[in-house]
Amino acid sequence: MTTDGNITRLLLGANLRRIRRARGLTQEELAEISGLSNRYIGRIERGDANPTLDVMMRLAASVNVGLSELLSPITTPDRAGTSSDPPDPDAELDTLRLSEKVAVYVSKIDEKDRRRLFRILSAFGHTD
């Protein structure tokens, strides 16, 4: 069964990977900066680990972002394409991978959990 925690871990992992790559850091370099092991960084990025608040704060500080950025849904330019920045292929790929993982999880959960998931997404304002 998929829980809110699974979704949060996947989101955290995808955001951490995206931000780390945007900073030009390897998992090993982030591990050294944060004082964590590179294997643990990998587990977090895959959504396999359940890091404590302290660990999440250390990671956020290590990549120079607020904790909320690690836990916020990935945003993309609006459909009208008003963003002046060119699309980032790595960010698009990370978003695609996250979408694929979410689709797999959603396909395995019951209706009650799907409703819970929808409420979570609604809270972020990303349900059309």
N, C-alpha and C positions, 0 to 999 in steps of 0.2 A: 504494500500500500504506500502510495506517495503521501508525504506529509508536507505541511508548510515548511518544516525544517529542511527537507530535501530540496525544495524549490529555492529556499534562501541560500543553501550551500552552493547550489549550481550557479545562482546569480552572483554570489560573492566570488566564486572561482572564475567565472567568465570575466567579471569586472577586473579582478586582480590581474589576470593574464593580459587583458587588453591594456591596462594602465602600465603594467611592467614592460610590455613590448613597446608601448609608446615612449617610454623613458629610455628605451634601448638597453634594458637590463636582461640578463639571463636569469634563470631560476637560481643558479649558483651565486650570482652577484647579489640578488635580492636576499638570499639566505644569509650571506655574509653581513649585509647591511642590517638585517632585522635580528640576527642572532638565532635564526631558526635553521633547521636542516633543509637542504635542497629537496630531499625526498618528501618532507612535510609540505613544503611549498607546492610541489607537484600534486600531492594528495588534495590540498586545498583547492588548487586550480581545477582539478577534475571533479570537485564536489564530493570527494570521498572522505574528507576529514570534517570534524565538527569543532572548529577552533573556538577558543574562549574569547570573551570580549577583550581581554588583555592582548591576546595574539592578534586579533583584528585591528586593535588600536596601534600595535607595533608595526603591522604591515602598512596601515594607512600612513603612519608617520614616515615609514621607510620609502614610500613612493610619493610623499609630499602631497597627500590629499586628505580630505576629511573622511571620517568613518562613513558618513552618509553616502559619499560617492562610491564606496565599495559595495554598499548595500542597495543602491538605487538601480532601477531598471535601466538597461542600455537604451539610450535615445538615439534616434536616427534623424536626419534632416526631414522636414515635413514633406508631404507628398507633392506639394507645388514646386519643390526643389529650390527654395529661396535661399538656401545656404550658399555662401560665396566660397566656401572651402571645397576643394575637390574631395570626392569620396575616398575614404581610407579603406583599401582592399582588406587589410588585416582586421579592421573593425567589422567590416561586412562579413568576413569569414567567421569571426568569433560569434557574431549575431546569428549566422546561419547554423553554426554548430550548437549554440545554445537552443535555438528554435527546434533543431532536430532532437536534442535530448529532452526538451520539454514535451514535444509531440509523443515521444516514446513513453514518457511517464504518464501523460494524460491518457494515452490509450489503455493503460493498465489500471486506472483507478475507477472506482465506482462512482455512481451519480452524486452521492453525498459529497465525496471529496472534490468532484468537479465543481460543484456549487461553491464549496469553500475556496477553491482556486480562483473562481470567477470573482468572488468577493475581494480576494487579495488583489487581483489585477485591477478591479474597479477602484480600490483605494488609491492606486497609483495613477488612475486616470487613463489607463491604456486599454480600454475595452470599447470598441465601436459597435 
